[in-house]
Amino acid sequence: MIGISKLYCGTVEASDVLRYGRQSSDLPSHLLQFSRDKRPVVILNLTKRCNLTCVHCYAGSNNSVAKGELTTPEWMSVLDDLSAFGCPVVLFSGGEPLLHPDIVALARHAVSLGIRAVISSNGTLVTPEKASELAGIGLSYIGISLDGGRVIHDRFRGVRGAYDRAIEGLRYAAQAGIKTGVRFTITRRNIEEIPTVMELIDRENIPRICFYHLVYTGRGESLIEESVPPDMTRRVVDTIIDLTADLHRRGTQVEVLTVDNHCDGPYLYMRLLRENPGRAEQVLELLRFNGGNSSGVGVSAVGWDGAVHPDQFWRTHVLGNVRERPFGDIWTDPANGFLMKLKNKNRHVTGRCTRCRFLDICGGNFRARAEAVTGDIWKPDPACYLTDDEIGITGHSSEEGSGG
């Protein structure tokens, strides 16, 4: 997760992070990515059921309850375990979490335990009544997915009217006093929609937007050919930076982040070296605090069947099951060799990553994407768009990848 507004627009300084001692339990939500202890943010996939059929769904959801989904009492116990382990945030997801009959009770329980509760939704089921309920129990945030304007969004979501209902959901949540945000997954099909969505953010006074680089899992596996090539990715990231800077110049203090491609950080740093060298050094320090990809370290996911995964996208790897052991025991198990390697992934990556001068602030990028394309967890992420000159290596071989 790379905070474009925090880094490029200077809304966060290294001193802001250090003031709190970099402990996740003490940091405000907008600084959690810079924590030292990296207690994981945990995504809870409450149900596989969803009322839409999105082409890029990482969960492969459909409109039916999956066999073996955790019961509400089981989810309550999971929340107790997460609280005892010190997890700072839980993100209720799915499927569509608002289809779970006890979403309000579960979110209320999380808040009562001192955990920040957030929801990731398609927005179509956010009514004034539901928004009021969620606000009343102290929900911190709701992120609603958009893929562009009305035509593109409805095409991606597979249901006519999904866009209008999502916009209504954003408005109802904001009117109830819940912080709102937009989630946008970048593909070849919708990169031209980025300015449209940023205009919406400005017009609707939405305080946060996350741009997700495509991860090839779930139904998204069929979209490998829809992934954005390196040269185009660079232009997309520049567009996001430029649009963010323009909003901030006009006084719109929106939080803009990119997610799931940590070479965005070095790319932004190198741009600042040309434009504002003094700020570039501050950004480099913040990027080192951030530490790159957090799969298996600062983020985890619990599936609807209780399986624990390194992150919400990487469902091919199961670390354990909360029906059998508490989350904390699974997450810290020294006998799990795969998990221990993830926690020290910089030692295990191969190819051009091993010689990259940005490895400590990138973390070798996204291992799930590398595995999906190459079959090897530790090979370079094919979505890295930095050149060999930029990362400080020469004489690469074709099997290592050129990075654009």
N, C-alpha and C positions, 0 to 999 in steps of 0.2 A: 504494500500500500504506500503510494508516493503522494504526499500532500502537495499538490501543485501550488495552491494558494498559500500554504504555510511556507514553502520553500522559496518559490519564485517571487511572490508578492510580499514576503517578509512578515507574515502575520504571526509567526512563531520564531523565537530566537533560542539558541542553545541554553541561555540563562533561564528561560521560562521552564525548561525541562529540569534543569539542575536544581531549581528552587524547591522542587518536591522530592528530591533525593532519588528520582527515577524508580520508585517502587510503585508497582501497578495498583496497590491498594490505596495509594495517596494521590495518584495522578488524575486530573480531570479527564473526561472521556476523549477530548480532542488531542490529548498528549499520550494516550495509552501506547501507541505504536513505538514510543521511545523508551519504554520501561526497561529496566535492567534485568528484572527477575523473569520477565516473559511468562507470567502465569497466563494460560491460554484463554482467549476468547473462544467459547464453545458454541458451535451451531447445533441446534437441536432440530432434527428433521422429524417433526411430530407425526407426520402422516405422509404417505405417498399420494394421497388423493389430491387432485387439482381439478378445477373447473375450466381450465384452458389447456391447449395442446401446443405449447411453445416449441418452435423448431430447435432452439438451443438449450432446452431443459437438461441440466446436468443430472437431474434425478430420474429422468425417464418416467415422469409421473403420468397418471391417468385418473379418470373420475371414479375410482373405486378404492376402498380401504385394502391395504396389502395384508396378506396373511401374516400373523405374528407380530402386529404392531404393539408397542408397549402400551399398557393400560395407563390411565391417569394416575393411580396410586404409584405405579412404577416410575412414571415421569417425576412425580413429587419426590420420590426417594433419590432419583438422579440429581435433582436440584439440591437436595440436602447434601449429597456427596460433593457436588461442585462448590457449594458454599464452604464446606469444611476444608476443601482443597485450596480455597482462596481464589477461585476464578472470578475475575472482575465483571465480566459481561456474558450474558447468554443471548444468543440470537435465535428466536423462534422462526423456523422455516419449514419447508415441506418437500414436495407438494405445496399446497396453499395452507398455511397455518391457521387462517381464519375459518377453515372448514373443520378444524378440530373442535369438538363440542365443548371442551374445557380450556380453551386458549386463555380466557380471562382469568380463570382460577389458577392456571399454571403461571401466568405472568404475575399475578398478585403474590403467589407464593415466592417467586424469585425475588421480587422487590422486598418482601418481608424478611428475607434472608440477607438483605444488603447487597444483592447482585443487581447490576443495571440490566434491565430487560428491554430488548429491542425486537422488532418484528421485521421480517423481509416478506413482502406480499406483492401480489399482482395488482392490488388496489381495488379490484372490482367488487369486493365484499365489504368495503369500509363504508358503512352507513353512518348517519349522524348518531344513532343510538350506540353502535359499536364503538365509534370513536370516543363518545362520552364515557362509556364503560372503561375503555382502556386508559383514557386520561385520568379517570378517577382512581385507578389503582397504581398510578405512578409510572406508566410506560415511558421510557426515556426517549424513544425514537421509533419511527416507522419509515422504512425504505421501500419505495414502490418502483417497480421496473417499468421503464419506457424504452422503446426501440426506435423512436423517431416521432414524426407526425402521425396523424390519424391513419392514413392509408398504409404506411409501412408497419406501424405498430400492430394494427389488426391483422395484417398478413403474417407477421411473425407469431402472433399469439393464437392464430387459428380460429378466432371468434370475432365476428363483426360487432362493433360497439365496445370492444374491450378498452380502446383508447379513452373514449368519453367517460366510461365508468372509472377508469384509473385516475383521470383528472379530477373527477368528483371526489374520489377517495382521498386524494391529496388535500383537496380543499376542506373536506369534512374533518380530517385529522388536524389540520392547521387551526381550524375554527374551534376545535375542542382544546387546543393548547398543547398538542403533541408536536415535538420537533419532527419535521418531515425531510425527506431526501429522495432523490431519484437515482436509480441504478440503470446504467446503459451498457449493454454488451456490444463491443466493437466487432463488426464483421464487414466483409466487402459489400454486403447488401445495404448497409445503413451508414457508412462513414459520411455520406453527404448530409445526413440528418443531424450531425453534431451541432452546427450553428442553430438549427431549428430548436433543438432541445435546450441549448443555452439561452436562447431568447425566451423560451417558456419559463426557465428558472428565474430569469429577471422579471418577467411579467407577473408571475404568480408569487414572487417573493419567497421562493423555496430556498432554504439556507444551505443545502448540501447536495452535491452530485458526485457519484462514483462512476468512473468509466472503467469497465472491466474488459481486459484483453481476453479474447476467446480461449477457453480451455476445452480440449476435445474429449469430453466425457458425456455419459448419458446420451440423449438424442444429439448433443453437440458433436459426437464422434463423426456423424455424417457431414459435418461442416468443416472438416479439415481443409477442403478445397476453398472454403469461404474465409479462411483465415487471411489476415492482411499481410502482404509480403513486406520485407524489411524497409524498402525505400518508401513505401506507402505509409508504414507505421510511423516513420520519422515525421512525415508530413502531418499525420493525424495528431501526434503528440505536440508538434509545433502549433497546430491549430488550437488545441485545447489550452496550451500555455497562453497564446495570443488572446483568445477569447476571455480567459480568466483575468488576464492583466487589464483588458479593456473594461470588464465589469468593475474591477477594483478601482480603476481610475475614475469611474463614474460614480463611485461611492457604494456600490453593491458588494457587501462583504460576504460573498458566498464561499463556502468551503468546497474546493474542487480537489478530487483525488483520482489517481489512476491505480488500478488494482491488477495483480497477477502478471506483471511483467516488470521486474525490478531493475532492468536496464534503463527504465525511464528516469531513475535517479541519477546515474552517471550522465545520461544524455542531457538532463536539465542542468547538472553541474557544469558540463562543458559549454553549454550555451551561456551560462552566467559568467564563466571565465572570460568570454568575449565581451559581454555587455556590462558586467558589474563584478569585477574580481574580488572586491571586498566582501560582497554578499556571498560569492561562491565559496569562500573559506568557511563561512558560517554554515552554509548548506552541506558542505562535506562533513562537518562535525555532526550535524543532525542526521545525515544519511548513515554515518557510522553508529550512532545511537540506535537507529531503526534496524540495522543489521540484515536487511534483505528478506528473502522468502522465509515465512514463518511456519510452513507446514511441518507438523510434528514438534513444534517448539512453542510458538505464540498463538497458534490457532489449531482447533480440532473440531471434529464433528461426531455426533452420535446419531446413528440412523434410526429409522422408525422401528427397527427390529432390535435395537440395543447395541448394535455393532459400533465400535469406536474406530474412526478413520483419522488419518493424519490431517485431513482438511475436508471440506464439503464436496470437493470434486473427485477426490482420489478414493473411490469406493472399491477399487480392485484390491486394496490392502486393508485388512482388518487387524487391529492391534489387540483386540479383546472384546468382551461383551459386558455391559453394565448389569446384565442379569446374573452374571457370574462373579464379578468383582467390582469394587468401587472404582470410579473413574480415576481417582488419584493413584491407586495401585497400578492400574493399567498404564497410566501416563508416565510413571517413573520406574517401570520394571526394567532393571538392568539386564535381565535375561533375554529381553526382546532385542536381538541384534539389529534388526531393521530399524526400529525406532531409535536406538542409540546412535546409529549412523546418521539418521535424519537430524538428530540434535547436534551433530558435528559434521554436517554435510560438506563443508569446505574441504575436509580431508579426503573425501571420497569421489568428488567430481572428477571427470576425465577430460581429455581433449583440450581445446583452447581455454576452457575455464581455468585450468590449473595454472596458466600463465597470465591470467587477466589481472590487471592492476586494480580492478574494482571488485574482486571476488569478496572482499570483506564487507562491502556495502550492497552487494547483490545476492550473495548466498548461493551462487550457481543458478539462480532463477528457478523456474518451476519444474520440479522433477516429474510431476504427473504428465506434463506435456511432452517432456523428453521420452518418457516411457511409451506414451501413446504413439509417437511417430517412429521411434527407433527400436523399441523393444528393450532398451537398456535404461534403467533408472538414472545412471550416473553420466550419461553422455550429455553434451551441451543441449540446452533448450533451443529447439529450432526457431523459436520466436525472438531470440536475441538478434537485435538489428544493429549492434555496434560493430564497426569494422575492426580488423586486426590492428591497424594503426591507432585507432582510438583506445583500444584496451591495452596497447603497449606490447604487442607480440608481432613477430614476423616469421616467415617461412612455414606457415601452416600447411597441412595436407588437406586434400579434398574431403577425407573422411571425417576431419574435425569440424568442417563447416566454416564458411567464410564470414557468417554473421552479417551478411549484407554487403 
